[in-house]
Each structure stands twice: as structure tokens, then as C-alpha cells.
Amino acid sequence: MQGMIHVAVRLSGPAADAVGTGELAYALSAPAVLGDLVELMLARYPQLAAGAGSLRYAVNEEYAELDTPLAEGDEVAVIPPVGGKEEAN
């Protein structure tokens, strides 16, 4: 049997408002990808599902796709859409 990995989730703006907190913790069966975590979050917090298509994610401060592997101790940020002008990087 595979082990468990523990990840911290940071939410901001409307995403934090939707779940009622800015921090969550999850334990997932290894191996896991970001999409597995997102699926769990949307199931537990269906109020996030309404805007799920406009959310972006970062793993350890790097923008990530749903197929990004997760590892023990990773920090995942849920990034809501930003209104207004786009900023140059």
C-alpha cells in the first residue's frame, strides 16, 4: 500500500470567502496530482465549483497544471481570478 502525503492549501479572496478560511490541510494517497486535490476540494466545498473554471493553482509558488505531481509537504495556492488590467511580469 502506498503512503499518504500531506499538503497545505492557501486560499485568498473569493475562494477563501467561499470556504470560510484561508488555510486547509489535506492528506492524499500517494502518488497524487494536483487534480486529485482539486477534486477533493470541490467535493467538500461545492461553493468553489461555481467558479472552478476561473481558478488557477500554484504548487510551491509555481503556477501548476492539474497533472502536476504532489509531494509530502507541498503548499498549494488557490488563486482566484483577478479583475482589472493585467500586470506585466
C-alpha positions as CSV (number, residue, x, y, z in Angstrom):
1,M,0.0,0.0,0.0
2,Q,1.2,3.5,-0.9
3,G,1.7,6.1,1.8
4,M,0.0,9.3,2.4
5,I,1.2,12.8,1.5
6,H,0.2,15.9,3.4
7,V,-0.3,19.2,1.7
8,A,-1.2,22.7,2.9
9,V,-3.7,24.7,0.8
10,R,-3.8,28.5,0.9
11,L,-6.8,30.3,-0.4
12,S,-7.3,34.0,-0.9
13,G,-10.1,36.4,-2.0
14,P,-13.4,34.9,-3.0
15,A,-12.0,31.4,-2.7
16,A,-11.2,31.9,1.0
17,D,-14.6,33.6,1.5
18,A,-16.4,30.6,-0.2
19,V,-14.8,28.1,2.2
20,G,-14.7,30.3,5.3
21,T,-10.9,30.1,5.8
22,G,-7.7,30.9,4.1
23,E,-5.9,27.6,5.1
24,L,-6.8,24.0,4.6
25,A,-4.8,20.7,5.1
26,Y,-5.3,17.5,3.1
27,A,-3.9,14.0,3.3
28,L,-3.9,12.2,-0.1
29,S,-2.9,8.7,-1.1
30,A,0.4,8.7,-2.9
31,P,1.0,9.1,-5.7
32,A,-1.2,12.2,-6.2
33,V,-1.5,15.0,-8.6
34,L,-3.0,18.5,-8.2
35,G,-6.2,17.4,-10.0
36,D,-6.8,14.8,-7.2
37,L,-6.6,17.6,-4.6
38,V,-8.8,19.9,-6.6
39,E,-11.4,17.1,-7.0
40,L,-11.4,16.6,-3.2
41,M,-11.8,20.4,-2.5
42,L,-14.6,20.8,-5.0
43,A,-16.5,17.8,-3.5
44,R,-16.1,19.2,0.1
45,Y,-16.7,22.8,-0.9
46,P,-19.2,22.8,-3.7
47,Q,-19.5,26.6,-3.5
48,L,-16.0,26.7,-5.1
49,A,-17.3,24.6,-8.0
50,A,-19.3,27.5,-9.5
51,G,-16.1,29.4,-10.2
52,A,-13.7,26.4,-10.6
53,G,-13.1,27.1,-14.2
54,S,-11.6,30.5,-13.5
55,L,-9.4,29.4,-10.6
56,R,-5.7,28.9,-11.0
57,Y,-3.3,26.9,-8.9
58,A,0.3,27.1,-7.8
59,V,2.4,24.4,-6.2
60,N,5.2,25.8,-4.1
61,E,4.8,29.2,-5.6
62,E,4.9,28.0,-9.2
63,Y,1.8,28.0,-11.4
64,A,0.7,24.4,-11.9
65,E,-1.5,22.3,-14.2
66,L,-3.9,19.7,-12.8
67,D,-1.4,16.9,-13.8
68,T,1.3,18.3,-11.6
69,P,2.6,15.7,-9.1
70,L,2.2,16.5,-5.4
71,A,4.8,15.5,-2.8
72,E,4.8,15.5,1.0
73,G,4.8,19.0,2.5
74,D,3.8,20.8,-0.7
75,E,2.0,24.1,-0.4
76,V,-0.8,24.6,-2.9
77,A,-2.3,28.1,-3.5
78,V,-5.8,28.6,-4.9
79,I,-5.7,31.7,-7.0
80,P,-9.0,33.4,-7.8
81,P,-9.4,35.5,-11.0
82,V,-8.1,39.0,-10.8
83,G,-10.2,41.8,-12.2
84,G,-8.9,44.9,-13.9
85,K,-5.7,45.3,-16.0
86,E,-3.2,42.5,-16.4
87,E,0.1,43.2,-14.8
88,A,3.3,42.7,-16.7
89,N,5.6,40.1,-15.2
